[in-house]
Amino acid sequence: MKKTKITAIVALAITVSVSALLIVFHSAANGKPTVNQKRNTLNSVNMAKKERKVPTDKPKDMQKNKLSGISMNKERNMPVLLHNLSSKRGIPILLYHHILKRSENTFTRDPAVINLEAFEEQMKYLYDLKYHIATMAELESYLHGGEVPNKTVVISFDDGLKTNYIYAYPILKKYNFRAINFLITGRLAQKPVPFQPEKLQYLSWPEVDAMRDVFEYGSHTNALHDKVLGFPGLIAEPDQVILNDLTISKNLLKTNFFAYPFGAFNDRAIRLLKLAGYQYAFTTIPVDARFGDNPYTIGRIAIYPNTDLDQFIKIVQTIK
């Protein structure tokens, strides 16, 4: 009887082991990452920092951004370094999301929502100090060894929110600034809707077209700015799902530029971006863009509600 029980237990253990192997094999064959692969993908930021020789330790006092998934360091003191091809400082690429008047901002705990008054102050500073706001073509040239003025920054927006049209666009146009907006194309409306500041609203295609004198457009995926079982869609979905999504968004926008949702990426995501025809991809790693950067791990510096003007000046100051 004991021998029979032992034999049954051994048989059960073998069955469980074989089943587990089949699950892993099935996941790999379908292009969907296993649990271990998913864990590995979360090291993408560390991978990029190692590539740029940036310390991997997370700064203290980090908070998660509810709107976009980027991380926030409440007390960032950016270094003030020289800016040119031979210097340690490159081009700061500023990252914005949502802009509201102070009086109508109900998203006060969301670090991706800044007040209109602060945005106006920051843009006026760049204008008064005669900063050059680079286009994507100028940034592309710089990354390959081209020259840009010392006082150069890039302005970028993620998500394609309606306040980019209501508030950001008139200010940028007033100062004759250019910017790039990374759109979630699947969330764009076919026609404009009335503005409701208490809601998170997205742009419409007519509004996108109306801003082309100021904004260039890049992809923030078509419908993968979501999470699957806690993992960003760009990381968790099968290869073909991701490739199809990237292709749809690229064809709609006719762009070579991409920004990673939630700042998350890995080797597989980069490979699929290349297959879809994208040439440049932007992270949320707070480092400047520099000559010789990997074009698929370009850093950007997020601007937060508590970024005061002194901190902003340190972020954009490219010469001593």
Stockholm file with secondary structure:
# STOCKHOLM 1.0

chainA/1-320         MKKTKITAIVALAITVSVSALLIVFHSAANGKPTVNQKRNTLNSVNMAKKERKVPTDKPKDMQKNKLSGISMNKERNMPVLLHNLSSKRGIPILLYHHILKRSENTFTRDPAVINLEAFEEQMKYLYDLKYHIATMAELESYLHGGEVPNKTVVISFDDGLKTNYIYAYPILKKYNFRAINFLITGRLAQKPVPFQPEKLQYLSWPEVDAMRDVFEYGSHTNALHDKVLGFPGLIAEPDQVILNDLTISKNLLKTNFFAYPFGAFNDRAIRLLKLAGYQYAFTTIPVDARFGDNPYTIGRIAIYPNTDLDQFIKIVQTIK
#=GR chainA/1-320 SS CHHHHHHHHHHHHHHHHHHHHHHHHHHHHTTCCCHHHHHHHTTHHHHHHHHHTCCCSCCSSEEECTTTCCEEETTCCCCCCCBSTTSSBCBCEEEECEEECGGGCCCTTCTTEEEHHHHHHHHHHHHHTTCEECCHHHHHHHHTTCCCCSSEEEEEEEECBTHIIIIIHHHHHHTTCCEEEEECGGGCBSSCCCCCTTSCCBCBHHHHHHTTTTEEEEESCSSCCSEETTEEHHHHSCHHHHHHHHHHHHHHHTCSEEECGGGCCCHHHHHHHHHHTCCEEECCCCCCBCTTCCTTSBCCEECCTTCCHHHHHHHHCCCC
#=GC SS_cons         CHHHHHHHHHHHHHHHHHHHHHHHHHHHHTTCCCHHHHHHHTTHHHHHHHHHTCCCSCCSSEEECTTTCCEEETTCCCCCCCBSTTSSBCBCEEEECEEECGGGCCCTTCTTEEEHHHHHHHHHHHHHTTCEECCHHHHHHHHTTCCCCSSEEEEEEEECBTHIIIIIHHHHHHTTCCEEEEECGGGCBSSCCCCCTTSCCBCBHHHHHHTTTTEEEEESCSSCCSEETTEEHHHHSCHHHHHHHHHHHHHHHTCSEEECGGGCCCHHHHHHHHHHTCCEEECCCCCCBCTTCCTTSBCCEECCTTCCHHHHHHHHCCCC
//
